Structures are given as structure tokens and as C-alpha cells.
Amino acid sequence: MGAVSRQASIRKKVTKAVSVIVGGLITAYGLEAVLIPNNVSDGGVTGLSIVGSQWTGLPLALLIAVINIPFIFLGYKQIGRSFAIYSVLGIASLAIGTTMMHHIPTIIQGDTLLVTVVGGIIIGFGMGLALRNGGALDGIDMLAVLMSRRLPFGTSDLILFLNLFVFVIVSTVFGLQGAILSGIAYFIASKVIHIVEEGFSGAKTYKIITSQAEEMIETIRDRLGRSSTYTFVHGGYSNEQFKEITCVINRLEESKMREIITEIDDKAFIIVYDIAEVKGGNFRKRNIH
């Protein structure tokens, strides 16, 4: 049993490593076949590397590798060894990929809107694939995490600030239009990264505090085919006892869930969470027909 478990663990690690490498190659393709030939950059360390390559004539691959070194060390210290190893694989594949694909034919030329959309989707998919499997292709997020611990700003605010700085530098090479298009491509890429990293299931958790718990649970089961759990809670002001229902649904069922809640108890207190992933338990939908 131990040997089987070790083999499964090795297969999982190899699969993750291959996925991170593929993510790096996809990102390299988006840069070399879409963005760079149209004078559009990326954000973060990759954007700085593109600008540095234009300024100095040094290979983009070399700058991506060198500039990311301190961030890999930072990731090792802040997140762990496996993250650093997977990030090395991803950044290496990105760097090597930009060299291999440097003279690849440009798939889109001239149409600025299409360039930013397609380029953002491709690099976002590649970066998201790497992040989903435990690695990173760009070190600026790690820097933002470290800075947020020392400064009175959130991580997302610092990522935005650091990338604004990057796009100011980008404007010195690609001009103001190029910097604006780079910002749009980066925004699209960030949204795609979020989708790829967190999955496409779009599950949500509903927490419902109501005095009509039994009827609510039964109706959710009958009309949505979803099971629920509940816990007893006390109102801090009234000291009344209620049941807090917890139910996980997908996005397509959200409208029907709200309809059920309003119908049974329009004064119910509702909290809704987005969920990245659902595993195990009894999440499978029961047949309601």
C-alpha cells in the first residue's frame, strides 16, 4: 500500500510539473505570436523583461530568468520549497519558449482590440495553468505579498500599484498607446488567470438563517435536488434561537435558490460565498424529475 501511495504521489507531482511547463510555453506563445510583434507588453516581471530587452538588445529569455531569481528566492522563503521548484520550471519554460518561438509567425497583426483580447486570453490561460498546479511565472505577486506585511495596504492594491509602475516604464518603449493596450491585455489576462486557477464550476455556498428551516431544507431538496446541513445559532440582540442552513449549489441554480428563499422566508438572513472547488461529500445533484 505504501508503494502504491508513493507511486500515486510521484505521478501527481510529475503531472503538476508538466502542467506548469506547458503553462510557461503557452504564455511564451502568447507573447511572441501576439503581443510583442504588435508593440504590446505584459505586466509584472515579464513586462519589465520585455522593456529591458528592447532597451539593451539582450535576449528576452535571459532577462526573464535573471530578473525572476530574487522573486523565486522570496517565494521559497514565504511559500515553500515545492512552490519555488515549480516556479523555476515554469519560468525556465517561459524563458526557453520565448527563444524557441522568437521568429514564429504572428497570428494577429494590426487589430489592436483583437490583439489585446487574444493575447490576454492566451497568456492568462498559461499563467493560470501554472498557478493552479503550484507554480508561478511572474514574481511581482510575491513581492506584493511581502510588501503588504510591512505596509498598510492590501496585496491587490500593491499589485495594481506595482503594475502601474511597470506600464509607465512600458510607455517609454511602446508609447502611451502601447502602455494602455498592455494594461488592457494584463487586465484580461488577470481575469482568465482567476477562471483557470479557481475552475469553471462556479459553485456557491448559501448560508441562510431562518425561522422556517425545516420547510426551507425540504423545499431546496425537492425543487433543487440539493441536500443541506444546519447548525443552531443564537441572535446576539434578541437571543432567539435559529437554524443556520448551509447549501452548496452551482451558478445556474442561484436564481431558483433566491426564489425559494423569498417564497418561504423573505426576512431570512443570507450570506453567499464563491467557491473555488468542491470535492467529496454529497455535492452530486439528486434527480428531481
MIDOSE-160080 format. One record per residue (C-alpha): residue number from 1; residue in one letter; x, y, z. Coordinates in pm, 1 decimal, m for minus. Example, Ala and Ser with C-alpha at 12.3 -4.5 7.8 and 13.67 -1.06 7.14 Angstrom:
2
+-----+------+----------+----------+----------+
:  nr : rest :        x :        y :        z :
+-----+------+----------+----------+----------+
:   1 :    a :   1230.0 :   m450.0 :    780.0 :
:   2 :    s :   1367.0 :   m106.0 :    714.0 :
+-----+------+----------+----------+----------+
This chain:
289
+-----+------+----------+----------+----------+
:  nr : rest :        x :        y :        z :
+-----+------+----------+----------+----------+
:   1 :    m :      0.0 :      0.0 :      0.0 :
:   2 :    g :    287.7 :    232.5 :     80.9 :
:   3 :    a :    448.0 :    170.1 :   m259.4 :
:   4 :    v :    118.0 :    238.5 :   m437.5 :
:   5 :    s :     75.7 :    561.0 :   m241.1 :
:   6 :    r :    429.9 :    672.5 :   m330.0 :
:   7 :    q :    370.9 :    597.2 :   m698.7 :
:   8 :    a :     48.9 :    798.4 :   m692.5 :
:   9 :    s :    232.8 :   1086.1 :   m524.9 :
:  10 :    i :    508.8 :   1076.8 :   m786.3 :
:  11 :    r :    254.7 :   1070.8 :  m1071.0 :
:  12 :    k :     76.4 :   1368.4 :   m920.1 :
:  13 :    k :    399.9 :   1566.4 :   m889.2 :
:  14 :    v :    503.5 :   1481.5 :  m1245.9 :
:  15 :    t :    159.8 :   1583.5 :  m1374.7 :
:  16 :    k :    183.0 :   1914.5 :  m1191.3 :
:  17 :    a :    535.5 :   1978.1 :  m1319.1 :
:  18 :    v :    433.0 :   1905.2 :  m1679.3 :
:  19 :    s :    129.6 :   2133.1 :  m1642.9 :
:  20 :    v :    346.2 :   2418.8 :  m1513.1 :
:  21 :    i :    589.0 :   2371.7 :  m1804.4 :
:  22 :    v :    302.4 :   2368.7 :  m2054.6 :
:  23 :    g :    167.3 :   2685.6 :  m1891.3 :
:  24 :    g :    504.1 :   2854.4 :  m1944.7 :
:  25 :    l :    513.2 :   2752.4 :  m2311.2 :
:  26 :    i :    157.4 :   2875.6 :  m2370.4 :
:  27 :    t :    246.1 :   3211.0 :  m2214.8 :
:  28 :    a :    557.5 :   3234.0 :  m2432.0 :
:  29 :    y :    342.5 :   3170.2 :  m2739.5 :
:  30 :    g :    103.2 :   3449.5 :  m2641.9 :
:  31 :    l :    393.3 :   3689.9 :  m2601.7 :
:  32 :    e :    581.8 :   3601.4 :  m2919.8 :
:  33 :    a :    290.1 :   3531.1 :  m3155.1 :
:  34 :    v :     51.7 :   3806.2 :  m3043.4 :
:  35 :    l :    165.5 :   4075.4 :  m2801.1 :
:  36 :    i :    530.5 :   4163.5 :  m2867.9 :
:  37 :    p :    504.5 :   4183.5 :  m3251.0 :
:  38 :    n :    220.8 :   4435.5 :  m3203.7 :
:  39 :    n :    415.0 :   4651.0 :  m2954.9 :
:  40 :    v :    205.8 :   4532.0 :  m2660.3 :
:  41 :    s :    365.1 :   4415.4 :  m2337.3 :
:  42 :    d :    262.5 :   4218.8 :  m2030.6 :
:  43 :    g :    267.2 :   4334.6 :  m1671.1 :
:  44 :    g :    495.6 :   4231.7 :  m1387.8 :
:  45 :    v :    846.6 :   4095.8 :  m1428.1 :
:  46 :    t :    769.2 :   3976.6 :  m1781.9 :
:  47 :    g :    675.8 :   4332.0 :  m1882.0 :
:  48 :    l :    998.0 :   4467.7 :  m1731.3 :
:  49 :    s :   1193.0 :   4196.7 :  m1914.4 :
:  50 :    i :   1033.1 :   4291.5 :  m2247.4 :
:  51 :    v :   1123.4 :   4657.3 :  m2192.1 :
:  52 :    g :   1476.8 :   4564.2 :  m2083.7 :
:  53 :    s :   1520.1 :   4351.8 :  m2395.7 :
:  54 :    q :   1410.3 :   4642.3 :  m2616.6 :
:  55 :    w :   1644.6 :   4882.7 :  m2435.3 :
:  56 :    t :   1955.5 :   4667.7 :  m2420.6 :
:  57 :    g :   1917.2 :   4417.5 :  m2703.2 :
:  58 :    l :   1968.0 :   4131.4 :  m2457.2 :
:  59 :    p :   1762.7 :   3816.6 :  m2515.7 :
:  60 :    l :   1420.5 :   3826.1 :  m2352.9 :
:  61 :    a :   1475.6 :   3474.8 :  m2216.8 :
:  62 :    l :   1788.5 :   3583.4 :  m2028.6 :
:  63 :    l :   1615.8 :   3881.4 :  m1867.4 :
:  64 :    i :   1308.2 :   3678.8 :  m1765.9 :
:  65 :    a :   1534.1 :   3424.8 :  m1595.3 :
:  66 :    v :   1767.2 :   3675.6 :  m1425.7 :
:  67 :    i :   1506.9 :   3926.7 :  m1302.7 :
:  68 :    n :   1292.9 :   3648.5 :  m1155.8 :
:  69 :    i :   1577.4 :   3499.8 :   m946.5 :
:  70 :    p :   1520.9 :   3717.8 :   m636.7 :
:  71 :    f :   1146.8 :   3656.8 :   m657.4 :
:  72 :    i :   1198.6 :   3280.1 :   m669.6 :
:  73 :    f :   1409.7 :   3307.8 :   m354.0 :
:  74 :    l :   1133.9 :   3517.9 :   m199.3 :
:  75 :    g :    878.0 :   3252.0 :   m293.2 :
:  76 :    y :   1096.7 :   2983.9 :   m136.1 :
:  77 :    k :   1114.1 :   3180.1 :    189.9 :
:  78 :    q :    748.8 :   3287.3 :    202.4 :
:  79 :    i :    561.3 :   2994.2 :     47.4 :
:  80 :    g :    786.4 :   2690.6 :     43.3 :
:  81 :    r :   1026.8 :   2468.4 :   m148.8 :
:  82 :    s :    776.8 :   2297.7 :   m377.9 :
:  83 :    f :    637.9 :   2634.6 :   m490.4 :
:  84 :    a :    989.8 :   2755.2 :   m567.7 :
:  85 :    i :   1072.6 :   2437.0 :   m763.9 :
:  86 :    y :    755.4 :   2452.8 :   m972.8 :
:  87 :    s :    814.8 :   2825.4 :  m1030.8 :
:  88 :    v :   1168.1 :   2754.8 :  m1154.4 :
:  89 :    l :   1025.0 :   2501.1 :  m1401.1 :
:  90 :    g :    759.1 :   2746.8 :  m1517.9 :
:  91 :    i :    989.4 :   3045.6 :  m1553.4 :
:  92 :    a :   1251.4 :   2830.4 :  m1730.7 :
:  93 :    s :    990.6 :   2702.1 :  m1977.3 :
:  94 :    l :    868.6 :   3058.8 :  m2034.3 :
:  95 :    a :   1222.8 :   3180.7 :  m2097.8 :
:  96 :    i :   1314.2 :   2888.8 :  m2326.1 :
:  97 :    g :    977.0 :   2917.8 :  m2501.1 :
:  98 :    t :   1034.1 :   3284.5 :  m2591.8 :
:  99 :    t :   1367.8 :   3184.2 :  m2750.9 :
: 100 :    m :   1219.8 :   2891.6 :  m2943.3 :
: 101 :    m :    921.9 :   3096.8 :  m3064.8 :
: 102 :    h :   1100.4 :   3425.2 :  m3131.2 :
: 103 :    h :   1051.0 :   3401.9 :  m3508.4 :
: 104 :    i :    713.9 :   3230.6 :  m3500.3 :
: 105 :    p :    456.5 :   3383.4 :  m3739.7 :
: 106 :    t :    233.5 :   3648.2 :  m3584.5 :
: 107 :    i :   m124.5 :   3521.0 :  m3575.8 :
: 108 :    i :   m283.6 :   3868.7 :  m3545.5 :
: 109 :    q :   m149.6 :   4191.5 :  m3690.3 :
: 110 :    g :   m275.6 :   4546.6 :  m3656.9 :
: 111 :    d :   m618.0 :   4497.1 :  m3494.9 :
: 112 :    t :   m543.2 :   4644.0 :  m3151.3 :
: 113 :    l :   m862.9 :   4526.2 :  m2983.6 :
: 114 :    l :   m821.9 :   4170.3 :  m3108.9 :
: 115 :    v :   m453.1 :   4171.6 :  m3013.0 :
: 116 :    t :   m523.5 :   4267.7 :  m2651.0 :
: 117 :    v :   m813.8 :   4024.0 :  m2614.1 :
: 118 :    v :   m648.6 :   3721.9 :  m2776.3 :
: 119 :    g :   m307.2 :   3794.0 :  m2624.2 :
: 120 :    g :   m457.1 :   3844.7 :  m2277.8 :
: 121 :    i :   m654.5 :   3520.5 :  m2301.0 :
: 122 :    i :   m352.7 :   3315.8 :  m2411.3 :
: 123 :    i :   m107.8 :   3443.1 :  m2150.5 :
: 124 :    g :   m378.7 :   3437.5 :  m1883.1 :
: 125 :    f :   m452.0 :   3072.4 :  m1959.4 :
: 126 :    g :    m81.0 :   2984.0 :  m1942.8 :
: 127 :    m :    m20.5 :   3169.8 :  m1616.1 :
: 128 :    g :   m340.3 :   3035.1 :  m1463.7 :
: 129 :    l :   m242.1 :   2679.0 :  m1554.4 :
: 130 :    a :     90.9 :   2725.8 :  m1378.0 :
: 131 :    l :    m68.5 :   2878.7 :  m1066.6 :
: 132 :    r :   m332.9 :   2606.4 :  m1049.8 :
: 133 :    n :    m55.0 :   2348.0 :  m1035.3 :
: 134 :    g :    155.0 :   2516.9 :   m768.6 :
: 135 :    g :    397.2 :   2737.4 :   m961.9 :
: 136 :    a :    423.2 :   3097.4 :  m1079.5 :
: 137 :    l :    555.0 :   3253.5 :  m1399.8 :
: 138 :    d :    595.4 :   3605.5 :  m1261.4 :
: 139 :    g :    744.5 :   3721.2 :   m933.4 :
: 140 :    i :    569.5 :   4053.6 :   m882.4 :
: 141 :    d :    281.0 :   3894.2 :   m690.9 :
: 142 :    m :    527.3 :   3750.1 :   m439.1 :
: 143 :    l :    676.5 :   4096.3 :   m388.5 :
: 144 :    a :    329.4 :   4240.4 :   m328.8 :
: 145 :    v :    257.4 :   3975.0 :    m63.5 :
: 146 :    l :    579.1 :   4060.8 :    121.2 :
: 147 :    m :    519.9 :   4437.5 :     96.9 :
: 148 :    s :    162.5 :   4401.9 :    228.7 :
: 149 :    r :    306.3 :   4264.2 :    554.4 :
: 150 :    r :    516.1 :   4575.6 :    603.8 :
: 151 :    l :    289.6 :   4846.3 :    458.2 :
: 152 :    p :    m70.4 :   4948.4 :    542.8 :
: 153 :    f :   m201.1 :   4835.5 :    202.1 :
: 154 :    g :   m367.7 :   4519.7 :     74.5 :
: 155 :    t :   m195.8 :   4276.8 :   m162.0 :
: 156 :    s :   m429.0 :   4357.5 :   m453.8 :
: 157 :    d :   m367.4 :   4732.0 :   m409.7 :
: 158 :    l :      8.3 :   4675.7 :   m418.0 :
: 159 :    i :    m11.9 :   4451.1 :   m726.1 :
: 160 :    l :   m205.2 :   4728.0 :   m903.1 :
: 161 :    f :     46.3 :   4992.2 :   m790.1 :
: 162 :    l :    349.1 :   4787.6 :   m896.7 :
: 163 :    n :    197.4 :   4716.4 :  m1236.6 :
: 164 :    l :    110.2 :   5083.1 :  m1290.2 :
: 165 :    f :    480.4 :   5148.2 :  m1237.8 :
: 166 :    v :    562.1 :   4875.8 :  m1491.6 :
: 167 :    f :    326.3 :   5023.4 :  m1752.2 :
: 168 :    v :    483.1 :   5369.4 :  m1707.0 :
: 169 :    i :    814.8 :   5206.5 :  m1797.5 :
: 170 :    v :    647.8 :   5021.6 :  m2087.1 :
: 171 :    s :    529.7 :   5357.9 :  m2226.8 :
: 172 :    t :    894.0 :   5466.0 :  m2273.4 :
: 173 :    v :    940.4 :   5186.5 :  m2527.9 :
: 174 :    f :    596.8 :   5121.3 :  m2678.9 :
: 175 :    g :    450.0 :   5469.8 :  m2632.0 :
: 176 :    l :    136.0 :   5571.4 :  m2444.9 :
: 177 :    q :    m91.1 :   5367.8 :  m2673.1 :
: 178 :    g :    124.2 :   5060.3 :  m2625.6 :
: 179 :    a :    116.9 :   5105.5 :  m2248.2 :
: 180 :    i :   m264.0 :   5141.3 :  m2246.8 :
: 181 :    l :   m305.1 :   4832.2 :  m2465.8 :
: 182 :    s :    m63.2 :   4645.9 :  m2238.6 :
: 183 :    g :   m274.6 :   4741.7 :  m1939.4 :
: 184 :    i :   m590.1 :   4614.3 :  m2111.6 :
: 185 :    a :   m418.8 :   4286.9 :  m2206.0 :
: 186 :    y :   m295.6 :   4248.5 :  m1847.4 :
: 187 :    f :   m647.9 :   4309.8 :  m1713.0 :
: 188 :    i :   m792.4 :   4043.5 :  m1945.1 :
: 189 :    a :   m512.4 :   3803.7 :  m1851.7 :
: 190 :    s :   m580.8 :   3855.3 :  m1479.0 :
: 191 :    k :   m946.6 :   3761.8 :  m1527.3 :
: 192 :    v :   m855.5 :   3449.4 :  m1725.4 :
: 193 :    i :   m598.7 :   3354.5 :  m1458.7 :
: 194 :    h :   m873.6 :   3375.6 :  m1196.7 :
: 195 :    i :  m1104.0 :   3148.8 :  m1400.7 :
: 196 :    v :   m835.4 :   2890.8 :  m1477.9 :
: 197 :    e :   m690.0 :   2888.5 :  m1125.9 :
: 198 :    e :  m1025.6 :   2855.6 :   m948.8 :
: 199 :    g :  m1203.4 :   2637.4 :  m1204.4 :
: 200 :    f :  m1512.0 :   2667.8 :  m1415.8 :
: 201 :    s :  m1766.6 :   2506.8 :  m1183.8 :
: 202 :    g :  m1877.7 :   2837.1 :  m1033.7 :
: 203 :    a :  m2010.4 :   2677.8 :   m715.3 :
: 204 :    k :  m2153.6 :   2892.8 :   m436.9 :
: 205 :    t :  m2226.2 :   2836.5 :    m70.9 :
: 206 :    y :  m2551.0 :   2975.6 :     68.1 :
: 207 :    k :  m2578.9 :   3028.5 :    443.8 :
: 208 :    i :  m2937.6 :   3102.8 :    540.1 :
: 209 :    i :  m3051.0 :   3197.8 :    890.2 :
: 210 :    t :  m3425.9 :   3149.9 :    913.6 :
: 211 :    s :  m3706.9 :   3052.3 :   1148.7 :
: 212 :    q :  m3852.0 :   2831.6 :    871.0 :
: 213 :    a :  m3552.9 :   2596.8 :    844.7 :
: 214 :    e :  m3737.3 :   2265.5 :    806.9 :
: 215 :    e :  m3956.6 :   2390.4 :    523.7 :
: 216 :    m :  m3657.4 :   2560.6 :    357.7 :
: 217 :    i :  m3443.5 :   2244.3 :    367.1 :
: 218 :    e :  m3727.7 :   2028.3 :    235.6 :
: 219 :    t :  m3806.1 :   2271.2 :    m49.5 :
: 220 :    i :  m3438.5 :   2300.8 :   m150.9 :
: 221 :    r :  m3419.2 :   1920.7 :   m159.4 :
: 222 :    d :  m3741.4 :   1881.1 :   m359.8 :
: 223 :    r :  m3700.1 :   2167.5 :   m607.1 :
: 224 :    l :  m3323.0 :   2186.2 :   m645.8 :
: 225 :    g :  m3221.2 :   1829.2 :   m567.3 :
: 226 :    r :  m2961.8 :   1959.9 :   m319.6 :
: 227 :    s :  m2900.2 :   1841.2 :     34.5 :
: 228 :    s :  m2833.3 :   2090.0 :    313.6 :
: 229 :    t :  m2685.1 :   2093.8 :    661.3 :
: 230 :    y :  m2777.6 :   2316.4 :    953.7 :
: 231 :    t :  m2644.3 :   2434.8 :   1287.3 :
: 232 :    f :  m2817.5 :   2612.0 :   1576.4 :
: 233 :    v :  m2732.7 :   2981.0 :   1618.7 :
: 234 :    h :  m2845.0 :   3248.2 :   1865.4 :
: 235 :    g :  m2927.2 :   3606.9 :   1780.2 :
: 236 :    g :  m2684.7 :   3839.2 :   1956.3 :
: 237 :    y :  m2951.3 :   4104.4 :   2013.7 :
: 238 :    s :  m3274.1 :   3906.4 :   2052.1 :
: 239 :    n :  m3113.2 :   3590.5 :   2196.1 :
: 240 :    e :  m3359.1 :   3391.7 :   1984.9 :
: 241 :    q :  m3250.8 :   3053.8 :   1854.0 :
: 242 :    f :  m3243.3 :   2994.9 :   1478.3 :
: 243 :    k :  m3114.9 :   2729.6 :   1242.0 :
: 244 :    e :  m2838.7 :   2830.4 :   1000.3 :
: 245 :    i :  m2872.4 :   2630.7 :    676.8 :
: 246 :    t :  m2567.4 :   2565.4 :    460.1 :
: 247 :    c :  m2616.9 :   2454.1 :     98.8 :
: 248 :    v :  m2375.0 :   2435.1 :   m195.7 :
: 249 :    i :  m2518.5 :   2496.9 :   m542.8 :
: 250 :    n :  m2388.9 :   2586.6 :   m888.3 :
: 251 :    r :  m2439.1 :   2926.5 :  m1051.4 :
: 252 :    l :  m2720.7 :   2806.3 :  m1275.9 :
: 253 :    e :  m2926.1 :   2722.3 :   m967.8 :
: 254 :    e :  m2876.1 :   3057.8 :   m795.1 :
: 255 :    s :  m3187.9 :   3226.1 :   m932.2 :
: 256 :    k :  m3404.6 :   2933.1 :   m823.5 :
: 257 :    m :  m3241.0 :   2931.6 :   m478.8 :
: 258 :    r :  m3323.8 :   3300.7 :   m427.8 :
: 259 :    e :  m3678.8 :   3234.3 :   m541.6 :
: 260 :    i :  m3716.6 :   2957.6 :   m281.6 :
: 261 :    i :  m3576.0 :   3174.0 :     m1.3 :
: 262 :    t :  m3801.1 :   3469.9 :    m85.7 :
: 263 :    e :  m4105.7 :   3245.5 :   m111.1 :
: 264 :    i :  m4055.5 :   3073.9 :    226.5 :
: 265 :    d :  m3898.7 :   3349.2 :    437.4 :
: 266 :    d :  m3840.1 :   3686.8 :    275.0 :
: 267 :    k :  m3683.9 :   3811.5 :    600.6 :
: 268 :    a :  m3418.1 :   3536.6 :    609.0 :
: 269 :    f :  m3058.5 :   3648.1 :    661.9 :
: 270 :    i :  m2844.3 :   3526.3 :    369.0 :
: 271 :    i :  m2466.2 :   3505.7 :    319.7 :
: 272 :    v :  m2328.6 :   3391.4 :    m16.5 :
: 273 :    y :  m1970.8 :   3273.7 :    m82.5 :
: 274 :    d :  m1796.0 :   3197.5 :   m409.6 :
: 275 :    i :  m1624.1 :   2856.9 :   m402.6 :
: 276 :    a :  m1310.8 :   2765.5 :   m595.1 :
: 277 :    e :  m1357.4 :   2388.9 :   m573.8 :
: 278 :    v :  m1596.6 :   2130.0 :   m433.8 :
: 279 :    k :  m1486.4 :   1774.7 :   m352.1 :
: 280 :    g :  m1630.3 :   1475.6 :   m173.6 :
: 281 :    g :  m1939.5 :   1462.9 :     40.1 :
: 282 :    n :  m2284.3 :   1464.4 :   m114.7 :
: 283 :    f :  m2248.4 :   1751.8 :   m362.0 :
: 284 :    r :  m2383.7 :   1546.4 :   m652.9 :
: 285 :    k :  m2725.9 :   1668.9 :   m755.1 :
: 286 :    r :  m3020.3 :   1437.4 :   m685.0 :
: 287 :    n :  m3260.4 :   1373.9 :   m972.8 :
: 288 :    i :  m3566.6 :   1594.9 :   m915.8 :
: 289 :    h :  m3773.5 :   1469.4 :  m1210.7 :
+-----+------+----------+----------+----------+
